[in-house]
Amino acid sequence: MNTSSRFLPLLAALAGVSFIAPVFGSVNIDYVTVGNAGNAADTADGDGGTVGVQRYGAVSYAYQIGKYEVTNAQYTAFLNAVDPGGANANDIYNASMGSNVRGGITYTSGAASGSKYTVRANMGNKPVNWVSWYDAARFTNWLGNGQGAGGTETGAYTLTGNAGMPTKNVGATVYIPSEDEWYKAAYYNPANSTYSLYPTQSNTAPTAAAADVSGNISNPGANVANYYYGADWNGLDGNVTTVGSAGASSASFYGTFDQGGNVWEWNDAIIGSYRGLRGGMWGAGGDVLQSSYRFGDVLPTESGYIGFRVARIPEPVIITHPASAAIKQWRQVIFSVTAVYGNLTYQWQKNTVDIPGENGATLTLNSVQAIDEGSYRVVVSNTAGSVTSTPATLTVYPDADGDGLTDDEEVNTYHTDPNKADSDNDGLGDLVEILTYGTNPSVADTDSDGFLDGYEVSTGKSPLDIADHPDLVAEARTAIEFTFPSAVGKSYRIEDSLDLSTWTAVESGIVGNGGQIQRFYSTRNMPKRYFRVALE
């Protein structure tokens, strides 16, 4: 960390956009979304790095960052909006912007109110420079306060002149990006969860940009950056260039431009008495463009090689809304939502009324009943605002005996008793007879061989084959009849043991019917055993 050197500029963290001419009080920022929330920090080695030591880039939420550095045109619109009379009370305008050849904004004291600041020729789409960290903070406050006559001293940051070390306020929506946010946007590759060494999707030093007479990069292509005094125009050895003019193949993996070179960009890191800078500039060597290079400077510093870009947390956006469900009584239903941007909070509602304690991305309802029917939605919030999902309707099909068949199915399809899980009292539940054994749930002895279907199953015989039945003498003496009372909606398990210590499940998933449940288990060639019933 090079925090003692004052010869290199700060790393910028605010992002800007558009190439349009300034319109009073109106700035359009072109953002890119940085998703892949919860990514790990970079651990790769680099100049001065340590292998395996986590550095930067881990961000637990989705956010947006400026596709470009803030331009002179955008900053001029800001100046005319917040300082129409040219008082410059908070030093948001540096005279070098107008006097230095690399500056891009002229001040004319005699101009009309609201028009005192103008963009210099060929400089509107170049990154603003000669801006301090405080200037960048005021610009973000203004954006977050709605632009126009929006205030500059409160918002993302509470400022008192140009002093102190302000930190981002809770609820900030537009702000100077954190170092991790800046780093991730510049170097992270979401396709394979790795980091590149340069913010041009490359581990190889970029080609130095050249420039035409208007300051556009004249050799655009893959892995090009404005650094090392390559962009000579306007009579200068190295100069700022049009934002984004290196071309899409020189952007970061997320599509940001010029995070390497052009101007250093402020970020929100606090490094002792300094604020963070990253990315290098038009006259820097290639090493400072690398992910491993970290720098800082004092907050009031203003220079021809320092600018910024902005970041923001927009209101939540719901990607996947909860889906309606129609399920049987006693079953489980899960509603879920997928949303992005910022640290999200959730509040589920039934029929527009908050459900206490349901504050996750999913809502689980167990053993649903008719009373659970209704409309379910979720309000997703972050510091920027909230959004409500489309409602999902829950329909519950009655299953009074809890046997897995709806009352309508029992009455109209299978002609069984909707109030008894075992309509024919043969020891097999209605649903088991239909789905597992193919027996008639309304007839206790489907194959008419004189044995209940449940008893034949328990003794290993076929309840569908009249010739395959238990031997009346042998089987009657080597089987146990097991009967116990049950409750509707409860699930039971029968276990056996040889020593009353170790128990093994004999049968699981027995659905209670509100009455007696009967089971038969063969004990042929088995030692003495104990049986018990347990709730699942």
N, C-alpha and C positions, 0 to 999 in steps of 0.2 A: 504494500500500500504506500503510494507516494504522496503523503499528505503534507510533507514539508516543502516540497518544491513549489514555487509560485510562477515558474516559467511556462507551465503547461496549463491549459484551460480546464474548466469544469466540465463534467459530463451532463448532457442535457437530458431532461426527463419529460418535458411537455411536448405534445405533438400537435401539429397544425395541419391545415389543409388548404384547400381550394386555390385556384389560380385566378379567380375572378377579381375584377377591380373592386376596391373597397366601397361598400355601401354603408352609409351612416348607421352605426349601431348594429350592423348585421355581419356576422362571421360564420361561415360554414366550415365545419371541421369534418374532414373525411376520416372516419375511424375504421380500423380493422378489429375483428374479434379475435381475442386470444383465449381459446378454450382449453380443453384437456386439463380440467381442474384437478388438483391434487398431484401434479407431477413432482418427481423428486428433484432435488437440487443437483447442480453440476458437481461432479467429483473428479473430472478429468484433470490432467496436469497441463500446465501452460507456462508461460514466462513467470517464474516466481511462485507458481502454484505448487500444491502438495498433492501427490497421488492419493486418492481415496478420501480426502478431506472435503466435506460438503462446503460449497461456496454459496452460490446464488442461483436464482431461477425458479425456486419452488414457490408456487402460488396455488392456494387451495380453492380458488374460485375462478369463474370466467369473468373477463373484463374486456374493455376496449381501449385501444391506444391509437394516437394519431398516426395515420398512414405516412404523413410527412411532418417535417419540422414546421413550426409556426412561421409563416412568411411575413415579409414586410407589408404586404397588402393587408393581411389580417391584423397585424399589430397597428397599422395606421388607422384602420376602422375603430379599433379599441381606443386609441389616443383621442381621436375626434369625438368619440362618444362620451368618454369619462372626463376629458379635459378640453371642452369646446372653446374655452377662453384662453387656453395656452398658459395657465398658471403653473403647471408642472409641479404641484405642491409636493408630490411624493417621488419626484425624480424619476418618473416613468419614461421620460424621454432623455436620452443622452445626446448632447450636441454632436458627438462624433458620428452619430447616425447620418447627419447631414454634411459634416465636413470631411470625414474620412472617405477615401475612395471606395472602401469595401462596405460602407454604410448604405442604407437603402431608404431613409426617410428624411425629408426636409421639413423644417419648421419655418413658417412665414408669419411674423407677428402681426402684419397688417392685413392678413386674410380674414375673411368673414368667420364669425364664430361657428365652430363645428367643421371648419375647413382649413384650419391652420396647419395641419399635418398632411403632407402629400408624399406619394411614392416617387422615388427617383427613377429616371429612365432605365429600363431593363432590369429593375430590382424588385418589382412587385412579387415575382414568384421565386425570389431567393430567400433563404432563411433569415429571419430577423437576427441581428446580433447587437452587441453593446447593451445587453439586458442582464440585470442582476437576478439572483434567485428571488428577491422580493418582487421584481417586475413580473416574473413568471407567475408567482403566487397571486398577484393582483389580477393578472389576466385570467387565471382559472376562477378566481372569485367572481369576476365579472361574467364569465360564461355561465357559471352555476347560478348566478342571480338573474339570469334571463337576458343578458346583454343590454343594449339600449342605455338607459340611465341607471342600470344595475350598479350596486355598490362594489367597491374594490377592497374594502378594509375588513369585511367579515364574509364568511362563507366557508369555503374549504379550509381557510386559514384565518385566524384572528391576528391582525397586524397592528402594530403600534409604531408608526414611522418605519424607518429602515434599521431596526435594532432587534436584538433577541434572536432566539432560535425557535420560531413557531413550528408546531407540529400539526399534522392534519386533524381537523375536527371530526368527531363522530358524525356520520350522516353526509360527509362530503360526497358529491356526485361527480364533479369535474375537478381535477387536481393535478399536481405534478406527480408523475408516476414514481412508485417506490423503486428501489434499486432492483428488487426481485422482479417486479413487473417489467421494467425496462429490459433487464437481462433476458428474461424468458422470451419477450417479443423479438429480441435481436438474434439470439443464438439457439433457441430450442427447436428441435426437429420432432414434431408430434408423430411423424410416420414411424419412427423407430425409437423414440424416447431418448435421444442422445442430444448432445450439444456440439455445435460447430465452433471453431476457433474464431472465425470472422462472421460478421453479421450479413454476409452475402451468400449464405448456404455453403461455405467453403472452409476447408482447413488449410488452404493455400493463400498466401498474401494476395490481395486483389491487384489488378492492373490499375495503375494510376490514371485518373480521368484526365482527358484533354478537353478544351472548351472552344466553342466558336465565338464570334465577336459579340454575341448577345449573352454569353454565359451559360449556354446549354452545353451539356456534355456531348462532345463530338465523336466519341468512340464508345457508344453504349454497347452493352452485351453482357455476357456472363461474367460475374466476379469483377466488377469495375467499381471503384470508389474514388471520391475526390479527396486525395491526400498527397503528401509529399511534393507540394508545389507543382502539381502537374497541370492544373487548370489555369493557364495563363490567358487572361483577357483583360480588356480595359486598361492596358498598359501595366499590368501587375504580374509579378512572379508568384502565381498561386492566388486564387480568389474563390469566393463562394460561387456555387453553380445552381442552376434551376433545380428545385427539389424534384426528385423522382426521375430526372432525365438520364440516369444511368441505365434505365430500362428494367422491365419486370424480372429479367433473369439475374439481376443484381440485388433484388429485394431479399428480405429475410424469408424464412419458411412461412411466416404468417402474412407476408406481403407488405412489411414496412420498408420505407426507403431511407437511405442516408443515415442509418444508425452507425455506420462506420464512415468517418470523414465529414466533409462540408463544415459543420460547426460542432464543437463539444455541446453536449446536452445536459442540462441540470437534471438531477434526480432528487428524490426526497430523503436520501440517506443522510444521517448525521454522523460525521467522522470527526470526533473531537469538536473543535470550533468551526469545522468546515461543513459544507453541504456537498453531496456527491456530484461528480461529473463522469460521464462515460462517452466513448465513441470516437475520440480523436477529432481532427479537423483538417482543413485544406492544406496546412503546412506541416502536419505532424508525420512522424515515421510510422511504418506499418505496425510496430509493436503495440502502440497505444490503441489500435483498433481491435485488438484481441480481447477475448472474453476474460482473460486473466488480468487485464490491466484495470486497476481501480485508482481513481483520483478524486480530489476534492479541493475546494477553495472557499474563501470566506464569502458570506452571503451578499455583501454589497458589490463584489467584483463585477465589472462590466468590461467587455473586451470585444474586439472584432472577430474573435474566433469562438465566442460562446453564444449559444442560442438555447432553444428548448422545444419540447413537444408535450402535448397534454395527454392525459388518460382520463377515463371516466368509468363509472358504474352506472349504466342505464337502468331503467326500471326492469324488473324481471320479465323474461319472455318464457312462456310455457311452450315447451317443445312437444310434449305428449300429455294430453288431457286424460283424466280418469274415464274409464269406459263403463257403460251401463252393464248390469249383470242381472240375469234371471236364474235363480238357483233354488234348490230344494231346502225346505226347512231343516234345521240342525246342521247344515253345512257351513263352511267358512268362505268368506268373500274378502278379497283384498283389492282396494282401490289404490291407484298410484298416480303420481304426477312427475314429470321430468321438466325442470326449468333451469335457466342459466342466468348468470350475471350476479356477482357479488356474493356475500355471505347471506344465504337465503334463510328465511324463517317461514313456517307453515302454520296455518290454522284451518282445520277441517270443519265443515259445517254440514248439518243435516237440516234440510228445509230452511236454509239461510240462517240457522242458529248455531253458534259456536258449540263444538263438542269439547268439553273440558279435557285437557291433557293430550289431545290428539294434535301433535305439533311436529310430525315428521313428514317425509315425502310419501309415506304409505299409510293407509288406514286399514286395519284388519278388524273384521267383525267375525267373531266365533259363534258357532251354533245359532245362526240367525233365526229369528222368529218373525211372525207377521208384523209385530210392532216395529221391526227394523226397516220395513218398507219405506221408501221415500226418495228424496233427491239429495245427492251428496256432491259437494264441491269443496274446493280448497282455495284459500287466499294465500298467495305467495308474496312475500315482502322482502325488500332490502332497504338500504339507506336512501335509495332514490325514489321509492314508491312501492306500490303493490299492484297486483293483477289477480283477477279471480278466474278460475278455470270454468270451462263449460260444465254444466251439471251432469252427473251420471245417475241414472235411475236404478234403484234396486227393487226387483220383483221377487217375492218369496212364494214358492209353491208349497202349500200345506202338506205336511207329512206327520199326521197326528201320532202315529205309533212309532215314528223314528226308525222305520225299517229300510229306508232308502228308496221307497216307492212313494210317489205323491198320492194324496188321497184320490185325485182324479184318475190316476193310473190304476189304483186298486179297484175303484168302483167300476170304471168304464172299460178298462182294458183287460185286467186279470181277474176281475170279479172276486176279489178277496176282501177281507174285513179291514177297512182303513184304521181301525182302532186297535188292531192286534198285529204285532210283528210276526207272529206265527199263527196264521188264520186257522190252519187245520190241526194245530197242536201235535205235530208229528216230530217236534224237536229240531226242525230246520226252519230258519226265518224265511219269510216269503221271498225276499230278494235273492237269498242264497239258492233257494229251490229253482228260481227262474234262471239266474245267471250261471250258477256253478254246476248244478246237478241235472237240470232240465226236467225236474219233477213238477207235478201239479201242486201249486201252493194251496189249492182248495181241497185236495184229497190227501188224507193222512197216509194212505198206502197206495202209492201210484200204480205199482205192478200187481196189486191184489194178491200178494203171496202170504198175507197174514201178519206181516211185520211192518211196523211204522217206518216211514222213509228215514227218519233220523236214526233209528236203531240199526237199520241196515248199513247206513253210512258209517256209523261208529264201529261196526263189526267188520268193516271191509267188504261188505256185500253190495251188490248193485240194486238200488231202489227202482230200477227200470226193467229188471229181468226177473220174471217170476220163477225161473229155474235157479237163480243165484240168490239163495236166502240162507240165513243162519240155521244150523242144525238145532232143532228144538231142544234136545237134551244137552249137547255139549255147550252151546253158546249161552243158553239160559243160565248155566252154572258158572260161566266165566265172563260175565259182564256186570258192570255197575251202572245203576240208574242214578243220575245226578240231577237234582231239582233245587232251584233257588228262586226267591222273589227278585224282581227287577223293577227299575224305574225308567220311565220314558225319557229318551234322550241320553241315557247313560250308556257307557260301553264297558263290557266286562271281559275278564280273562280267567280261564280255569287252569290251575296249576296242580302238579302232583309232586310228591316227594317220597323218598324211601326212609328218610331219617328225621323229618320235621325241621331240617336245617337248610338243606339245599332244595330249592323249588324250581321246577321246569314248566314252562308253558305247554299245556296240552292243546288249548284252543284259545285264540284271541279274536278280538273284534266282534264279540257277541253284543248285539244291540238290544237294549232293554225295551220291553213292551208294556210295562206297567203291571204285568202279572207274573205268573210262575214260568220260568224257563226250564225246560227238561233236556237232558243230554244223556246219552248212553256211551260208555267206553268199555271196550273189550279188555279183559284182564287175563286172557288165555296165555299161559306160559310166562306170566309175569309174577314177580315176587310181591309180597305184601306192600301196598302203597297207601298213601294218604292223599286226599284231595281237598282243595280249597278254592274259593272264588275271590277275585280281587277286582277293584275298580281300575280302569285304565286311565 
